[in-house]
Structure formats: structure tokens, C-alpha cells
Amino acid sequence: MPHSRRSFLKTASAMPALSVARGAARRGIRIREVSHAFEDYQYRTPLKFGGVISDRCTLLNVTTVVEGPGGKTASGFGSMTLGNVWSFPSRELTYNQTLDAMKAMAARFTASANRYKETGHALDLGLGLEPLFLKAAADLTRELELAEPIPALCTLVTASPLDASLHDAYGKLHGVNVYHTYGPDFMTHDLSYYLGPDFKGEYLDRYVTREPKTWMPVYHLVGAVDPLADSDVKKRIGDGLPETLPEWIRYNGLTHLKIKLDGDNLDWDSERVIRVNQVAEQTWRGPKSAQLVYSLDFNERCPNVGYLIDFLNRVKERAPRAFDRIQYIEQPTGRDLRAHRENVMHAAARLRPVVIDESLTSVENLLLAREMGYSGAALKACKGQSQVLLMAAAAQKHKMFLCVQDLTCPGASLIHSAGLAARIPGVAAIEANARQFCPAANKPWEARFPGIFVIRDGRMQTGVLTGAGLGAV
């Protein structure tokens, strides 16, 4: 399976005109014009992850006009927070340097897409552009004389709104939600073209549903510096939104909590989970049928898998109910899997599902992670609709645990993320962190999609995501 995907990426920019001709004649699109813009927001409260405090974000918005058979055109929109602290972590470069590199990439990607003349399904265009974007990132590393190369993850994040705009435009051109276009009536190739012979005769519609789940529980982020009680609050923000965990639980009726941990202090990490569990138990007043559920995120900071196993055993011994509520654990150790093949997750994954996240930049890495004992995959809109759909298909083929996470995604990027979560089988909940940290960016969307941006009973009303394209605009 890996060789087919790798071969496709290496040759896609040269061969699509011939290989997708049959599908393009009936349903294919080509790019007419791409443009991009940025929006900047301050967080209402700091967010700590990976040992770094963040207090702002920059959104990259991309609009793409495509043309279909007969000259018909449609405009698609994609948006993503650039998330440079997460996608381009660096000890050598400053926040502004990594952000500026991503902005420069966005300009290069727009220019590359405007020159791209191939025709096909949105998936084909997204995958065909990817090797051009990776080359542009390598060129920028040299031209800007960056102390560290731009990572593949950073490239995917920067490209993701453009890729989303292609899928959005494709659905709008044909007057349907884009999830209705992932079967043989629209797709140029079956999945074996992208993923190898194991997928012969299969299409993406086997691995995503046409219609979204009606409701999905929302994971609330408990950051490492977030106050759990009134005594933890040094100074109130006073903007009318909750400021402690009990306030948030009551305000949204929360049942699902994502707990950020440090990964370098076993006492603090275990105590943090135990304390969060105590606060949640004391606060929760909902129906007994609604169970408390936790996910744990070390942001790759565990020194080794032994640390994770010791942590889990300690939580299980001291707070068995908290342990039972752990649904999964995000990638606990460093993202360079090949450099640390010793960090296998087989033993830890027998205790709780362990999902690959930061390392998941290709189907090849998904298979490597599975070989190393990871039992699940964290899918994110910020890695691109085209990539995520293929990863979701490959992970389901191998019966892996699946979850969809966001990157503190506001506005259209949250709608994009929610659409994935609501249509990928097996995904049980959705993250929506921007309502906590960047509500100003959500404000323009609340009246249009109240079920997405206003959380009640701990759930998001994902059943409303049925509009044309990705369903956002």
C-alpha cells in the first residue's frame, strides 16, 4: 500500500492530465483563481501546550474559483488557524519567524495553485498540488535562511485551507454537499489508485457517510494553566464567559474533558488528572446515563513509553474511576518516529488507546505508527481534507481507533472539522476549543450556525451540516 501513495505524490504534478481525463470529462474541475487573506485574534485567556504559552492566533482564509464542464464556475472557501507553535515548534526560531514563514508559504501556495492547469476531482487536485507545496516549503527554507527546515506538518497546515476550498467549490459546482461526491459517480479513481491494491473497487463513500451524525459530544479543553476552582483564579477576565472548570461544566453541560499534561513531572501529571476528575464529579449534575469521558494530551513531552505506563498505573491505583473514564491518549512521545523506534506503544495501548497525532502527516506514517503499537489515529482538518480522507480510509481498513481533533479552530475551520467528525464512522466526539480561547472569531458565525457554536447539554448539533460544499458558506 505505501508505495502506491508515494508514487502518486511524486508523479501527480506531471501526470494528471492523462490519468484523470475520463473522469474530468464528466465531473472534473480545474482552478480558475485562488486568493488568500489573514485575520489576527488575541486569545481571551492563554493556552499552554507543548510547554509553550500561546495568547494569539492568525487565520489563513482562502477563496478558490473553479470551473467545470461547460464553463460553469463556483467559488469555494477554506479557513484554518496557522498554529505555528504546534506545527513548527522551534528552539532556534521565534514565534514571528515561524509565523512569517507560514505566511510566505501561503503566498507561494496561492501562486502555485493559480498556475496549476490539471483537471479532476477536488481530491485529485489537492493531492496533485501537495508535492508542489512541499517543494515550495523547501525552497523557502533556503531563501529565508531558516535555522530549521519547515516541517511537513507545517506545510500541510498552511495548505489545508486551500485544499478545503477545493472540496467546498467542488460540491458547490455540482450543487451538493461534498460528502455526496466521494463515490463512483463523481470520483475519478477508486481508492486503489491512491492507497494500493487492498482498496481495489472501493471508494471513499465506503469510509465516510453521506449524512452527518445528528449530535456529537463536545470535548472541552482543560489546559495546563486553566483554573479548576475559584482559588486558582488570579484575576478575573470578566467578559461574561466561564473562567473555571465547574463554571464551564455548568455553562455547557459538559461530559467530555480533554486534559493537557506536562509529560515531564509524573507527580504533577497524575495529580492533575485526579484533581480534574474530583472537580468534574463534584460539579456534574446531569443524567446518570451521561458518563464523564476524558482524553489525555501530553503533546509529545513524555521522555519514553515507560513514563506513560507508570502514569497510567498510578492513576488507576489512586483514582480508578478517573482511569476508567480515559477514552484515549494522544501521541505521548516525540514526533520523529523513525528516530525513536524504541518508543513502541504496544504495552500502553493495551491499557488505553494511544493515537498518533503530530507524526501523522502521511499514510506511510500512519502505517509506521501502527507497526510501532499505536492503536488509533487523530484526524485533523488542519492536515487537509484530501489527506484526512485517505488516512481515515486506511485507518478503518486496519480497524484503528479514530478521533477528530481541532487546532483551536474558529469559524469556518470549526465547521470543516465538525463535518469530518460527523461523517467518519467510529468518531465519538468533537473538539471545539475556540469557544474557550478565541470566541471573538466565532461571534460572526453564531447566528448562522447556533447548533455548532452554542453548546447545550455538552453536545454539538452536527446534523445541520448538510449545505452545499463543506456546508459553511
N, C-alpha and C positions, 0 to 999 in steps of 0.2 A: 503493500500500500504506500509507504513513504516515497518510493522512487517516482511514482506517477505524479504525486503532488509536486515534488521538487522539479521534475522535468517540466511540468506545466508552467511553474513560475519562471523558469529560466528561459522558456521559449515563447511565452504568451505574447510578449510585446511584438514579436516578429510574425507569428503565425495566425492570429485570429481571423484575418481577412479571408483566408481559405477555410479554416476549420469550422467557423461558425456560420458560413454562408447560408446553409439550408434553413437554419432557424431564423436568421436575420431577415430573410425574405418575407417571413410571415409576421414575426413578433419583435424582431430586434430593434434596438435603438442605437443612436450614435450621439455623441456630445456636440452640442452647438456652442454653448458658452458656460463658463464657470467663473464665479466671483466669490470673494470672501471678505469678511469683516470681523472685528473683535469687539467684545464687551468686557469691561472690568468691574468686579464687585469686591467689596470688603466683606469678610465673614462677620456675622454678628457676635460670634464667640470663637476663640481659637480652637483649632483641631490639631491634635498631636497624633502622628503615625510615623512609624519607622524612626522614632527618636527625634523627629523634627516637628516644630510647631509651624502650622500654616494659618494665615489670617486673611487670605485673599484668593481670588481665582480670576482667570481670564477665559472667556468663552470664545471659541472659534466657530463662526457661523458661515456656512457655505450654501450658495444657491447655484443650482445646475439646471440649465435648459437643455432638454434632449429632443431629438427628432426621430419620429418613427416612420413606418412605411407611408407613402403618400404625402410626406411633408408635414404631417401633424406634429405639433410640439407640445411639451408640457414642462413645467418648472417644478423642481424638487428642492427640498430644504433639509439640511442636516446641521446639527449643533453638538458640540462637545466641550466640556471644560478641559483645558490643556493639561492640567495635573502634572506639571513638570517635576514637582517634588517626588512624586511616585514613579513617574515613567522615566525620569532622567536624574536619579539620585547621584550626587557627586560630592566628593570631598575636595575637589580641585576648583570647581566652578561655582559661582554664586547663583542665587535664585534668578536674578535678572539675566545672567548669561545663558542659563538653560532655557528660560522663557523666550529670550530673544532668538535663540537657535530654533525653537519651535515655530516662532512667528516667521522666521526666514524660510523654514521648510514649508509652511503653509503657502507662501508666495510661490515657491518653486513648484509645489504640487499643483497649484492652480494653473500655472503656466504649462506644465506638462500635460495636464488634462485638456487644456484648450488646444493643444497640438495633436491630441490623440484622435485618430480618424477611424478606429475599428468599430465594428457593429456587432451587437449581440445582446443577450440578456444582461441586466444590471450586474448579476454575479460575474459574468464573463468580463465586463468592463472593469469592475472592481479588482478582480484578480489579475487582469492584464496590466493594470496600472501599477500594481504593487511592486514589481521589480524596478520600474522606473523611479518610484518613490524611494526605494532602498538605495538605489544608486545616487539619487539627489542628496540623500542624507549623508552618504559617504563623501560626496563632493563638498558639501557644506562643512563637514568636519575639517577637511583640509583647508578650504578657503578661509574659514573663520579662525583657523589655527587653534582649535579647541584642545584643551589639555586632555580630554577624554572623548572617545568617539560617541556619536549619537547612537543610543541603543535601538535595537529593532522594536522594542516595546514602545519607545518614544515615537518612532516613525509610524507605527500603527495608530497610536492615539491621535497624532496630528492628521493622519489620513482619514480617520474614521468619520468625520462629518461629511467629507466629500463622498465617501462610499455610501453613507446613509442617504445623501441627496440623490444619488443614482437610483437606489432602490425606491425612494419616495417618488421620484419622477417617473420611474418605470410603471409603478402601479397607477399613478395619476393619468399617464398617457393612455392606459388601457381601461381606465375608469373603474378600477377595483382596488381593494386592499392588496398590498404587495404579497401578503402571505397566500393569496389565491393564485399566485403566478409561479409557485415553486414545483409544479408538476409537469408532466409531459406536454400539456397543451401550450406551455409557454417556454419551458426550459430548452436550451439549445442541445444540451447533452444530458445523459444520465450521470449518476454520481461516480461511475467507474472512471470517467474522464478525469475527474479531479482527485479521486481517492483510491483508485485501483480496482482490480477485478472482483474483490469481495462485494462491491456495490453494483455489480452489473445488473441493469434493468431496474434499478432503484432511483428514485428522485427525492428531492428534499421534502416533498409533501408526505413522505413516509416518516419523517423525523420532526416535523412541525405540524401543528394543527391549523386548519383554515380559520377557525374562530377562537377567540381568546377565552381563557377561564373567566368566569363571571366576577369572582372576588379572589384576592390573594392577601395573606397576612403580610404586614409590613415589618421589616427588621429595623429597629431603632438603634442607632449607633451610640454606644456608651464609650466615649473617648477616654484616653488615659488621664486627662486632666479635667474631665467633666465632673461637676459636683454631684454626689449621690444623696446628700442631705443638706438642710439649711446651714449646718455648721461648716460645710465645705465652701460656701459662697463667700468670697472675699468682698465683692462689690456687685450689687445687683445691676443688671443691664437695664431693666425697667421698660422694656418695649412691649409688654403685654403677653409675650410668649413664655412658656415654661422655662425654668432655669435649673431645676434639679430633676433627678430621675423620677421620684414619686410624682412630681408635677406633670412630667411628660406622660407617665403611665396613665394617670387620670385623664389628662387632656385628650389623648388619642385612643384610650382603651387598649394599650399595647399588651401584646403577649409574647412578641419576639424581640430579643435583645442581642445585638452584636457587640461583643465586649473586646475592646482593644487592650492588648497586653504588651509588656515591655520586652520579654524574651531574654532578659539578662539578669533577672532577680527572681529566683524561684519563690522566695517568701512573699514578695510583693505580688507576683502574678497569681499565685494560689489564693492569697488573701483577697485580692481584688474580685475574683470570681465569687468567692464565698460571701463577700460583703454585698456585691450586686444581687446575688440570689436572696440574701436576707431582706434587702430593701424591696425587691420585687415581690417576695412572698408577703411581706407586711402591707404592701400597698395594693396588690391585686384584689379586686372585689368583683370580678366578673363571674360568668357562669363556670361551674366546675368542669364543664365539657371543654372549655378553652384552656389548654395547658400552656404553661410557660415554656418557651423554647429559646435556647442560646446557640450562637455561633461564636467562635473564638478566633481572633486575628492577632498573630504575633508579628506581622509584617516582616517576615523572614529573619527575625533577630535571634531566634534560638541558636545557640552555638552548635548543637547537634541534635539528633533524634533522641538521644538519651535524656536530654533536658525535657523534651516534650513528654516522654513516658513517665519520668519522675513527677512532672507536674500533674499529669492525669491521675496517677496513683495517689498523689497527695490530696487532690480534690475529691476523689472517690472515697478516700478514707475519712476525710474531715467533713464532707458535705455530700453524702450520697445522692440526695435529691438534685443538687446542682449538677452533679456528674450525669445523672440520668437525663437531664434537660439539654445536654450538649448535642446539637444536631450534626455539626461538622466543625472541622478546624481548617482554617486557611493556611496556605503554604507557610510552614513554620521556620524553614531554614533558607539559606541563600538561593538566589535565582539562577545562578550558573550551575545547572545540574551536572553538566559534563565535567566540571572542575571538582565536583564534590560527589562523586558516585558512591562514596561511603555512607552518605546520608539517605539510606533506604528507609522507606516508611512502612514496610510490611507489618512490623510488630505494633506500631502506633495505630495503623489503620484497622487492626483487629479490635482496638478499643473503641475508636470512633472514626467515621470517615475523614480522610485527610485529602483536601482538594488542592490541585495545582492552580496557581494564580499568576504571579508575576512572571514565571517562566513560560507561561502558555502563550507563545507568540506564533505557533505553527502547529499543524497536525503532527509533524515529526516530533516536536517537543511533548505533545500530548502522549504519544506512544512511548517516548523515553520515560516520562514521568510514571506511566502505568508500569513499565518494566521495573522502575525503582520503588514500587509499592504504593504510589498514590492511588487512592481508590475513587477519586472524584475530580471534577473539573469546575472551576469558577469561570463562567462565561460573562463577558462584559461588552456592552455596546461600544465602549471606547476602543476596542480592538477591531472594529469594523464589522458591519452586518455580513459581508461576504465570508470573512474568516470565521466568525462565530457560528454561522450556519453549518459550515463544513466541520468545525470542531464538535458541534452538537451532534451531528450525524455520526462521526467517528466514535465519540464517547458513548453514545447509545448502542452502537454496534458491539462495543466491548462491555456493555452493562455497567457503566460507571455512574456513580452518584453525581448529580448535576445541581448547580445553583447558579443564579444570575445575580451579579452584584453591580453596584454603580460606583462612580468615581466622584461622589457628591454632585450628581448630575441634576441641574435645574432645567426647567422649561422643556423645550423640545427634546433635549437629551434624556430627560426622565421618561418622556412618552416613548421614545425609542427603546430604552431599557425595559420599560414595563411591557412593551409589545413582545419583546423576546421572552421575558419571564412567563408571560401569559400564554405563550404558544409552544414552548418547548416542553414536551412531556417529562414528568418527573420533577420539575422545578416546583418547590412547595411554597416559596415566599419570595418577596422582593425587597430590596433595599431602597430607601428614599431619604438620603441624608441631607439634601439641600434644604429641606424644610426646617432643619435644625440650625444649619450653619450659614445658609445663603438664601433666606426666604425672600429677599428683595428681588432676586432673579426669577422666583416663581410667581410673584404677585400678578404680572400681566396674564398669566395662564389660568389663574384660579377660577375666574368666572366662566371660562370656556370649558374647562375640564374639572369641575369641582370634585368629582369622584376620584380623580388622580391626585390632586394637590391638597385636598382637605380630607384628612384621615379620620374616620369614625370607627369605633369598635375594633381598632387595631388592624383594619383591612383597607385595601385599595380597590376601587371599583374598576377593575381592568376590562370588564365586559363592554365598556364604552369605546374601546379602541378598534373600531370597525370601519373607519373612514378610508377614503382612497389613499394610496401610497402607504406611508408608515402611520398615517392616521393623525398626525399632529396639526398640519395646516393644509 
